[in-house]
Amino acid sequence: MIALNPPLGSQRVGPHLPTLVVAAALCAIASGGCSPRAAIGPVKITGKASLGAAKGAAVLARGVVDTLTPDRWTGKRPVQVGMASWYGEEYHGRRTANGEVYNMYALTAAHRYLDFNTRVRVTNLQNGRSVVVRINDRGPFKRGRIIDLSYAAASKLDMVEAGVRKVRLEVLR
């Protein structure tokens, strides 16, 4: 005679348990309970906060939050609008945050949280000029600014004399 229900304590965990765990996880994901939008959603920060509190959001002057919208959620390229500045001779020849030597004549830039080697189109909103730069450093460290450009990039945008201009960043990858 075959025992359909073995006595308690004699049951052991069989090879089907990992399969059941995977199946349960797939069901949760398929139902939308674990989607990136549900897990992270839009970033909203009030008061003082650090960049570590919300990856992808920069806290600007007066508690304003500027966010790069991730393209995998929207299908569009991430965009950020804010003030840009540039840096040149004082840092020329020094090491950048990614370890390479800073060259003020290269089309590079510093950004607080974009990955190194990310390509970004920077457009000067005053005159419409744009340039593609590569992120190779961290910064800017001045409040209210979203990017620090190399001298070469700033000159292509015609913002060397002004020092600071309102720009639009478009992440190209």
PyMOL commands that place a pseudoatom at each C-alpha (Angstrom):
pseudoatom trace, name=CA, resn=MET, resi=1, chain=A, elem=C, hetatm=0, pos=[0.000, 0.000, 0.000]
pseudoatom trace, name=CA, resn=ILE, resi=2, chain=A, elem=C, hetatm=0, pos=[1.271, 3.489, -0.893]
pseudoatom trace, name=CA, resn=ALA, resi=3, chain=A, elem=C, hetatm=0, pos=[1.132, 6.169, 1.824]
pseudoatom trace, name=CA, resn=LEU, resi=4, chain=A, elem=C, hetatm=0, pos=[-0.288, 9.355, 0.298]
pseudoatom trace, name=CA, resn=ASN, resi=5, chain=A, elem=C, hetatm=0, pos=[0.346, 11.454, 3.390]
pseudoatom trace, name=CA, resn=PRO, resi=6, chain=A, elem=C, hetatm=0, pos=[3.570, 10.452, 5.155]
pseudoatom trace, name=CA, resn=PRO, resi=7, chain=A, elem=C, hetatm=0, pos=[3.661, 11.235, 8.895]
pseudoatom trace, name=CA, resn=LEU, resi=8, chain=A, elem=C, hetatm=0, pos=[4.919, 14.658, 9.992]
pseudoatom trace, name=CA, resn=GLY, resi=9, chain=A, elem=C, hetatm=0, pos=[8.635, 14.811, 10.642]
pseudoatom trace, name=CA, resn=SER, resi=10, chain=A, elem=C, hetatm=0, pos=[9.419, 12.232, 7.990]
pseudoatom trace, name=CA, resn=GLN, resi=11, chain=A, elem=C, hetatm=0, pos=[9.049, 14.763, 5.164]
pseudoatom trace, name=CA, resn=ARG, resi=12, chain=A, elem=C, hetatm=0, pos=[12.251, 16.218, 3.804]
pseudoatom trace, name=CA, resn=VAL, resi=13, chain=A, elem=C, hetatm=0, pos=[12.826, 19.206, 1.568]
pseudoatom trace, name=CA, resn=GLY, resi=14, chain=A, elem=C, hetatm=0, pos=[13.038, 17.866, -1.949]
pseudoatom trace, name=CA, resn=PRO, resi=15, chain=A, elem=C, hetatm=0, pos=[14.557, 19.212, -5.114]
pseudoatom trace, name=CA, resn=HIS, resi=16, chain=A, elem=C, hetatm=0, pos=[11.313, 21.064, -5.947]
pseudoatom trace, name=CA, resn=LEU, resi=17, chain=A, elem=C, hetatm=0, pos=[11.707, 23.819, -3.317]
pseudoatom trace, name=CA, resn=PRO, resi=18, chain=A, elem=C, hetatm=0, pos=[14.057, 26.037, -5.409]
pseudoatom trace, name=CA, resn=THR, resi=19, chain=A, elem=C, hetatm=0, pos=[11.669, 25.636, -8.347]
pseudoatom trace, name=CA, resn=LEU, resi=20, chain=A, elem=C, hetatm=0, pos=[8.763, 26.815, -6.207]
pseudoatom trace, name=CA, resn=VAL, resi=21, chain=A, elem=C, hetatm=0, pos=[10.723, 29.845, -4.965]
pseudoatom trace, name=CA, resn=VAL, resi=22, chain=A, elem=C, hetatm=0, pos=[11.623, 30.835, -8.532]
pseudoatom trace, name=CA, resn=ALA, resi=23, chain=A, elem=C, hetatm=0, pos=[8.018, 30.351, -9.652]
pseudoatom trace, name=CA, resn=ALA, resi=24, chain=A, elem=C, hetatm=0, pos=[6.745, 32.569, -6.819]
pseudoatom trace, name=CA, resn=ALA, resi=25, chain=A, elem=C, hetatm=0, pos=[9.267, 35.285, -7.724]
pseudoatom trace, name=CA, resn=LEU, resi=26, chain=A, elem=C, hetatm=0, pos=[8.247, 35.181, -11.383]
pseudoatom trace, name=CA, resn=CYS, resi=27, chain=A, elem=C, hetatm=0, pos=[4.577, 35.473, -10.421]
pseudoatom trace, name=CA, resn=ALA, resi=28, chain=A, elem=C, hetatm=0, pos=[5.328, 38.552, -8.303]
pseudoatom trace, name=CA, resn=ILE, resi=29, chain=A, elem=C, hetatm=0, pos=[7.248, 40.208, -11.130]
pseudoatom trace, name=CA, resn=ALA, resi=30, chain=A, elem=C, hetatm=0, pos=[4.588, 39.343, -13.723]
pseudoatom trace, name=CA, resn=SER, resi=31, chain=A, elem=C, hetatm=0, pos=[1.866, 40.862, -11.560]
pseudoatom trace, name=CA, resn=GLY, resi=32, chain=A, elem=C, hetatm=0, pos=[3.751, 44.177, -11.465]
pseudoatom trace, name=CA, resn=GLY, resi=33, chain=A, elem=C, hetatm=0, pos=[4.558, 44.025, -7.775]
pseudoatom trace, name=CA, resn=CYS, resi=34, chain=A, elem=C, hetatm=0, pos=[8.291, 44.272, -8.410]
pseudoatom trace, name=CA, resn=SER, resi=35, chain=A, elem=C, hetatm=0, pos=[8.450, 46.644, -11.369]
pseudoatom trace, name=CA, resn=PRO, resi=36, chain=A, elem=C, hetatm=0, pos=[11.195, 49.320, -11.292]
pseudoatom trace, name=CA, resn=ARG, resi=37, chain=A, elem=C, hetatm=0, pos=[8.564, 52.075, -11.388]
pseudoatom trace, name=CA, resn=ALA, resi=38, chain=A, elem=C, hetatm=0, pos=[6.762, 50.633, -8.368]
pseudoatom trace, name=CA, resn=ALA, resi=39, chain=A, elem=C, hetatm=0, pos=[9.955, 50.006, -6.432]
pseudoatom trace, name=CA, resn=ILE, resi=40, chain=A, elem=C, hetatm=0, pos=[11.629, 53.352, -7.031]
pseudoatom trace, name=CA, resn=GLY, resi=41, chain=A, elem=C, hetatm=0, pos=[9.126, 55.711, -8.617]
pseudoatom trace, name=CA, resn=PRO, resi=42, chain=A, elem=C, hetatm=0, pos=[9.659, 59.432, -8.982]
pseudoatom trace, name=CA, resn=VAL, resi=43, chain=A, elem=C, hetatm=0, pos=[12.100, 61.038, -6.570]
pseudoatom trace, name=CA, resn=LYS, resi=44, chain=A, elem=C, hetatm=0, pos=[10.804, 63.732, -4.255]
pseudoatom trace, name=CA, resn=ILE, resi=45, chain=A, elem=C, hetatm=0, pos=[13.027, 65.237, -1.569]
pseudoatom trace, name=CA, resn=THR, resi=46, chain=A, elem=C, hetatm=0, pos=[12.073, 67.896, 0.906]
pseudoatom trace, name=CA, resn=GLY, resi=47, chain=A, elem=C, hetatm=0, pos=[14.388, 69.822, 3.194]
pseudoatom trace, name=CA, resn=LYS, resi=48, chain=A, elem=C, hetatm=0, pos=[18.049, 68.862, 3.451]
pseudoatom trace, name=CA, resn=ALA, resi=49, chain=A, elem=C, hetatm=0, pos=[19.107, 65.600, 1.865]
pseudoatom trace, name=CA, resn=SER, resi=50, chain=A, elem=C, hetatm=0, pos=[22.223, 64.063, 0.450]
pseudoatom trace, name=CA, resn=LEU, resi=51, chain=A, elem=C, hetatm=0, pos=[22.763, 62.559, -2.980]
pseudoatom trace, name=CA, resn=GLY, resi=52, chain=A, elem=C, hetatm=0, pos=[22.943, 59.148, -1.350]
pseudoatom trace, name=CA, resn=ALA, resi=53, chain=A, elem=C, hetatm=0, pos=[19.310, 59.561, -0.277]
pseudoatom trace, name=CA, resn=ALA, resi=54, chain=A, elem=C, hetatm=0, pos=[18.090, 59.470, -3.850]
pseudoatom trace, name=CA, resn=LYS, resi=55, chain=A, elem=C, hetatm=0, pos=[20.285, 58.143, -6.610]
pseudoatom trace, name=CA, resn=GLY, resi=56, chain=A, elem=C, hetatm=0, pos=[19.636, 60.093, -9.751]
pseudoatom trace, name=CA, resn=ALA, resi=57, chain=A, elem=C, hetatm=0, pos=[18.514, 63.270, -7.991]
pseudoatom trace, name=CA, resn=ALA, resi=58, chain=A, elem=C, hetatm=0, pos=[20.597, 66.296, -7.173]
pseudoatom trace, name=CA, resn=VAL, resi=59, chain=A, elem=C, hetatm=0, pos=[19.499, 68.654, -4.431]
pseudoatom trace, name=CA, resn=LEU, resi=60, chain=A, elem=C, hetatm=0, pos=[19.997, 72.163, -5.689]
pseudoatom trace, name=CA, resn=ALA, resi=61, chain=A, elem=C, hetatm=0, pos=[19.731, 75.564, -4.009]
pseudoatom trace, name=CA, resn=ARG, resi=62, chain=A, elem=C, hetatm=0, pos=[16.660, 76.156, -1.851]
pseudoatom trace, name=CA, resn=GLY, resi=63, chain=A, elem=C, hetatm=0, pos=[15.801, 72.424, -1.697]
pseudoatom trace, name=CA, resn=VAL, resi=64, chain=A, elem=C, hetatm=0, pos=[14.884, 72.167, -5.389]
pseudoatom trace, name=CA, resn=VAL, resi=65, chain=A, elem=C, hetatm=0, pos=[15.400, 68.699, -6.823]
pseudoatom trace, name=CA, resn=ASP, resi=66, chain=A, elem=C, hetatm=0, pos=[16.625, 68.152, -10.363]
pseudoatom trace, name=CA, resn=THR, resi=67, chain=A, elem=C, hetatm=0, pos=[16.255, 64.609, -11.660]
pseudoatom trace, name=CA, resn=LEU, resi=68, chain=A, elem=C, hetatm=0, pos=[17.549, 62.800, -14.700]
pseudoatom trace, name=CA, resn=THR, resi=69, chain=A, elem=C, hetatm=0, pos=[14.632, 60.672, -15.847]
pseudoatom trace, name=CA, resn=PRO, resi=70, chain=A, elem=C, hetatm=0, pos=[15.970, 57.169, -16.517]
pseudoatom trace, name=CA, resn=ASP, resi=71, chain=A, elem=C, hetatm=0, pos=[15.459, 56.254, -20.164]
pseudoatom trace, name=CA, resn=ARG, resi=72, chain=A, elem=C, hetatm=0, pos=[14.613, 52.602, -19.453]
pseudoatom trace, name=CA, resn=TRP, resi=73, chain=A, elem=C, hetatm=0, pos=[11.346, 53.748, -17.846]
pseudoatom trace, name=CA, resn=THR, resi=74, chain=A, elem=C, hetatm=0, pos=[10.254, 56.466, -20.243]
pseudoatom trace, name=CA, resn=GLY, resi=75, chain=A, elem=C, hetatm=0, pos=[11.786, 55.404, -23.536]
pseudoatom trace, name=CA, resn=LYS, resi=76, chain=A, elem=C, hetatm=0, pos=[13.266, 58.909, -23.893]
pseudoatom trace, name=CA, resn=ARG, resi=77, chain=A, elem=C, hetatm=0, pos=[16.787, 60.171, -23.283]
pseudoatom trace, name=CA, resn=PRO, resi=78, chain=A, elem=C, hetatm=0, pos=[17.407, 61.511, -19.781]
pseudoatom trace, name=CA, resn=VAL, resi=79, chain=A, elem=C, hetatm=0, pos=[17.402, 65.326, -19.688]
pseudoatom trace, name=CA, resn=GLN, resi=80, chain=A, elem=C, hetatm=0, pos=[18.501, 67.816, -17.036]
pseudoatom trace, name=CA, resn=VAL, resi=81, chain=A, elem=C, hetatm=0, pos=[18.332, 71.631, -17.128]
pseudoatom trace, name=CA, resn=GLY, resi=82, chain=A, elem=C, hetatm=0, pos=[20.394, 73.890, -14.885]
pseudoatom trace, name=CA, resn=MET, resi=83, chain=A, elem=C, hetatm=0, pos=[23.475, 76.059, -14.570]
pseudoatom trace, name=CA, resn=ALA, resi=84, chain=A, elem=C, hetatm=0, pos=[26.857, 75.034, -15.979]
pseudoatom trace, name=CA, resn=SER, resi=85, chain=A, elem=C, hetatm=0, pos=[30.300, 76.399, -15.198]
pseudoatom trace, name=CA, resn=TRP, resi=86, chain=A, elem=C, hetatm=0, pos=[33.756, 75.552, -16.513]
pseudoatom trace, name=CA, resn=TYR, resi=87, chain=A, elem=C, hetatm=0, pos=[37.210, 74.862, -15.122]
pseudoatom trace, name=CA, resn=GLY, resi=88, chain=A, elem=C, hetatm=0, pos=[40.581, 75.146, -16.793]
pseudoatom trace, name=CA, resn=GLU, resi=89, chain=A, elem=C, hetatm=0, pos=[44.204, 76.115, -16.067]
pseudoatom trace, name=CA, resn=GLU, resi=90, chain=A, elem=C, hetatm=0, pos=[44.167, 75.594, -12.316]
pseudoatom trace, name=CA, resn=TYR, resi=91, chain=A, elem=C, hetatm=0, pos=[43.319, 71.883, -12.763]
pseudoatom trace, name=CA, resn=HIS, resi=92, chain=A, elem=C, hetatm=0, pos=[45.130, 71.230, -16.078]
pseudoatom trace, name=CA, resn=GLY, resi=93, chain=A, elem=C, hetatm=0, pos=[47.489, 68.257, -15.627]
pseudoatom trace, name=CA, resn=ARG, resi=94, chain=A, elem=C, hetatm=0, pos=[45.944, 67.097, -12.325]
pseudoatom trace, name=CA, resn=ARG, resi=95, chain=A, elem=C, hetatm=0, pos=[44.227, 63.758, -11.849]
pseudoatom trace, name=CA, resn=THR, resi=96, chain=A, elem=C, hetatm=0, pos=[40.447, 63.574, -12.280]
pseudoatom trace, name=CA, resn=ALA, resi=97, chain=A, elem=C, hetatm=0, pos=[38.132, 61.409, -10.198]
pseudoatom trace, name=CA, resn=ASN, resi=98, chain=A, elem=C, hetatm=0, pos=[38.358, 58.522, -12.677]
pseudoatom trace, name=CA, resn=GLY, resi=99, chain=A, elem=C, hetatm=0, pos=[42.179, 58.578, -12.525]
pseudoatom trace, name=CA, resn=GLU, resi=100, chain=A, elem=C, hetatm=0, pos=[43.030, 60.147, -15.863]
pseudoatom trace, name=CA, resn=VAL, resi=101, chain=A, elem=C, hetatm=0, pos=[44.931, 63.402, -16.226]
pseudoatom trace, name=CA, resn=TYR, resi=102, chain=A, elem=C, hetatm=0, pos=[42.692, 66.450, -16.775]
pseudoatom trace, name=CA, resn=ASN, resi=103, chain=A, elem=C, hetatm=0, pos=[43.193, 68.122, -20.149]
pseudoatom trace, name=CA, resn=MET, resi=104, chain=A, elem=C, hetatm=0, pos=[41.439, 71.477, -20.424]
pseudoatom trace, name=CA, resn=TYR, resi=105, chain=A, elem=C, hetatm=0, pos=[41.569, 71.189, -24.246]
pseudoatom trace, name=CA, resn=ALA, resi=106, chain=A, elem=C, hetatm=0, pos=[39.597, 67.907, -24.334]
pseudoatom trace, name=CA, resn=LEU, resi=107, chain=A, elem=C, hetatm=0, pos=[35.786, 67.784, -24.511]
pseudoatom trace, name=CA, resn=THR, resi=108, chain=A, elem=C, hetatm=0, pos=[35.186, 66.474, -20.989]
pseudoatom trace, name=CA, resn=ALA, resi=109, chain=A, elem=C, hetatm=0, pos=[33.070, 67.416, -17.985]
pseudoatom trace, name=CA, resn=ALA, resi=110, chain=A, elem=C, hetatm=0, pos=[32.427, 66.770, -14.305]
pseudoatom trace, name=CA, resn=HIS, resi=111, chain=A, elem=C, hetatm=0, pos=[29.022, 65.603, -13.067]
pseudoatom trace, name=CA, resn=ARG, resi=112, chain=A, elem=C, hetatm=0, pos=[27.927, 64.617, -9.575]
pseudoatom trace, name=CA, resn=TYR, resi=113, chain=A, elem=C, hetatm=0, pos=[26.504, 61.170, -10.269]
pseudoatom trace, name=CA, resn=LEU, resi=114, chain=A, elem=C, hetatm=0, pos=[26.538, 60.173, -13.953]
pseudoatom trace, name=CA, resn=ASP, resi=115, chain=A, elem=C, hetatm=0, pos=[28.792, 57.194, -14.660]
pseudoatom trace, name=CA, resn=PHE, resi=116, chain=A, elem=C, hetatm=0, pos=[32.290, 57.898, -15.921]
pseudoatom trace, name=CA, resn=ASN, resi=117, chain=A, elem=C, hetatm=0, pos=[32.623, 57.813, -19.723]
pseudoatom trace, name=CA, resn=THR, resi=118, chain=A, elem=C, hetatm=0, pos=[28.937, 58.692, -20.169]
pseudoatom trace, name=CA, resn=ARG, resi=119, chain=A, elem=C, hetatm=0, pos=[28.481, 60.908, -23.231]
pseudoatom trace, name=CA, resn=VAL, resi=120, chain=A, elem=C, hetatm=0, pos=[26.315, 63.976, -22.677]
pseudoatom trace, name=CA, resn=ARG, resi=121, chain=A, elem=C, hetatm=0, pos=[25.094, 66.592, -25.158]
pseudoatom trace, name=CA, resn=VAL, resi=122, chain=A, elem=C, hetatm=0, pos=[25.259, 70.003, -23.474]
pseudoatom trace, name=CA, resn=THR, resi=123, chain=A, elem=C, hetatm=0, pos=[23.246, 72.813, -25.070]
pseudoatom trace, name=CA, resn=ASN, resi=124, chain=A, elem=C, hetatm=0, pos=[23.665, 76.480, -24.156]
pseudoatom trace, name=CA, resn=LEU, resi=125, chain=A, elem=C, hetatm=0, pos=[20.073, 77.676, -23.813]
pseudoatom trace, name=CA, resn=GLN, resi=126, chain=A, elem=C, hetatm=0, pos=[21.024, 81.296, -24.485]
pseudoatom trace, name=CA, resn=ASN, resi=127, chain=A, elem=C, hetatm=0, pos=[22.514, 80.794, -27.958]
pseudoatom trace, name=CA, resn=GLY, resi=128, chain=A, elem=C, hetatm=0, pos=[21.505, 77.238, -28.942]
pseudoatom trace, name=CA, resn=ARG, resi=129, chain=A, elem=C, hetatm=0, pos=[25.088, 75.962, -29.380]
pseudoatom trace, name=CA, resn=SER, resi=130, chain=A, elem=C, hetatm=0, pos=[25.747, 72.393, -28.274]
pseudoatom trace, name=CA, resn=VAL, resi=131, chain=A, elem=C, hetatm=0, pos=[28.698, 70.082, -27.697]
pseudoatom trace, name=CA, resn=VAL, resi=132, chain=A, elem=C, hetatm=0, pos=[29.075, 66.402, -26.773]
pseudoatom trace, name=CA, resn=VAL, resi=133, chain=A, elem=C, hetatm=0, pos=[31.288, 65.812, -23.729]
pseudoatom trace, name=CA, resn=ARG, resi=134, chain=A, elem=C, hetatm=0, pos=[32.467, 62.743, -21.827]
pseudoatom trace, name=CA, resn=ILE, resi=135, chain=A, elem=C, hetatm=0, pos=[32.070, 62.583, -18.040]
pseudoatom trace, name=CA, resn=ASN, resi=136, chain=A, elem=C, hetatm=0, pos=[35.481, 61.941, -16.444]
pseudoatom trace, name=CA, resn=ASP, resi=137, chain=A, elem=C, hetatm=0, pos=[35.312, 63.815, -13.133]
pseudoatom trace, name=CA, resn=ARG, resi=138, chain=A, elem=C, hetatm=0, pos=[33.062, 64.573, -10.150]
pseudoatom trace, name=CA, resn=GLY, resi=139, chain=A, elem=C, hetatm=0, pos=[31.607, 67.990, -9.480]
pseudoatom trace, name=CA, resn=PRO, resi=140, chain=A, elem=C, hetatm=0, pos=[30.552, 70.735, -9.570]
pseudoatom trace, name=CA, resn=PHE, resi=141, chain=A, elem=C, hetatm=0, pos=[30.901, 71.531, -5.910]
pseudoatom trace, name=CA, resn=LYS, resi=142, chain=A, elem=C, hetatm=0, pos=[29.296, 74.956, -6.156]
pseudoatom trace, name=CA, resn=ARG, resi=143, chain=A, elem=C, hetatm=0, pos=[25.656, 75.052, -5.121]
pseudoatom trace, name=CA, resn=GLY, resi=144, chain=A, elem=C, hetatm=0, pos=[23.053, 75.368, -7.883]
pseudoatom trace, name=CA, resn=ARG, resi=145, chain=A, elem=C, hetatm=0, pos=[25.214, 74.016, -10.716]
pseudoatom trace, name=CA, resn=ILE, resi=146, chain=A, elem=C, hetatm=0, pos=[24.687, 70.730, -12.529]
pseudoatom trace, name=CA, resn=ILE, resi=147, chain=A, elem=C, hetatm=0, pos=[27.869, 70.327, -14.605]
pseudoatom trace, name=CA, resn=ASP, resi=148, chain=A, elem=C, hetatm=0, pos=[31.450, 71.612, -14.801]
pseudoatom trace, name=CA, resn=LEU, resi=149, chain=A, elem=C, hetatm=0, pos=[32.771, 71.761, -18.369]
pseudoatom trace, name=CA, resn=SER, resi=150, chain=A, elem=C, hetatm=0, pos=[36.345, 71.740, -19.614]
pseudoatom trace, name=CA, resn=TYR, resi=151, chain=A, elem=C, hetatm=0, pos=[37.685, 74.941, -21.148]
pseudoatom trace, name=CA, resn=ALA, resi=152, chain=A, elem=C, hetatm=0, pos=[37.355, 73.469, -24.667]
pseudoatom trace, name=CA, resn=ALA, resi=153, chain=A, elem=C, hetatm=0, pos=[33.690, 72.564, -24.146]
pseudoatom trace, name=CA, resn=ALA, resi=154, chain=A, elem=C, hetatm=0, pos=[32.933, 75.974, -22.620]
pseudoatom trace, name=CA, resn=SER, resi=155, chain=A, elem=C, hetatm=0, pos=[34.544, 77.766, -25.550]
pseudoatom trace, name=CA, resn=LYS, resi=156, chain=A, elem=C, hetatm=0, pos=[32.476, 75.732, -28.059]
pseudoatom trace, name=CA, resn=LEU, resi=157, chain=A, elem=C, hetatm=0, pos=[29.354, 76.806, -26.137]
pseudoatom trace, name=CA, resn=ASP, resi=158, chain=A, elem=C, hetatm=0, pos=[30.589, 80.430, -26.123]
pseudoatom trace, name=CA, resn=MET, resi=159, chain=A, elem=C, hetatm=0, pos=[30.405, 80.715, -22.327]
pseudoatom trace, name=CA, resn=VAL, resi=160, chain=A, elem=C, hetatm=0, pos=[34.044, 81.281, -21.333]
pseudoatom trace, name=CA, resn=GLU, resi=161, chain=A, elem=C, hetatm=0, pos=[33.638, 85.004, -20.664]
pseudoatom trace, name=CA, resn=ALA, resi=162, chain=A, elem=C, hetatm=0, pos=[30.326, 84.607, -18.829]
pseudoatom trace, name=CA, resn=GLY, resi=163, chain=A, elem=C, hetatm=0, pos=[31.622, 81.712, -16.720]
pseudoatom trace, name=CA, resn=VAL, resi=164, chain=A, elem=C, hetatm=0, pos=[28.158, 80.345, -15.939]
pseudoatom trace, name=CA, resn=ARG, resi=165, chain=A, elem=C, hetatm=0, pos=[25.238, 79.702, -18.280]
pseudoatom trace, name=CA, resn=LYS, resi=166, chain=A, elem=C, hetatm=0, pos=[21.915, 77.881, -18.220]
pseudoatom trace, name=CA, resn=VAL, resi=167, chain=A, elem=C, hetatm=0, pos=[22.248, 74.608, -20.143]
pseudoatom trace, name=CA, resn=ARG, resi=168, chain=A, elem=C, hetatm=0, pos=[20.332, 71.487, -21.072]
pseudoatom trace, name=CA, resn=LEU, resi=169, chain=A, elem=C, hetatm=0, pos=[21.993, 68.084, -20.622]
pseudoatom trace, name=CA, resn=GLU, resi=170, chain=A, elem=C, hetatm=0, pos=[20.929, 65.120, -22.709]
pseudoatom trace, name=CA, resn=VAL, resi=171, chain=A, elem=C, hetatm=0, pos=[22.482, 61.760, -21.835]
pseudoatom trace, name=CA, resn=LEU, resi=172, chain=A, elem=C, hetatm=0, pos=[23.598, 59.913, -24.969]
pseudoatom trace, name=CA, resn=ARG, resi=173, chain=A, elem=C, hetatm=0, pos=[25.333, 56.943, -23.210]
for i in range(1, 173): cmd.bond("trace and resi %d" % i, "trace and resi %d" % (i + 1))
show_as sticks, trace
zoom trace
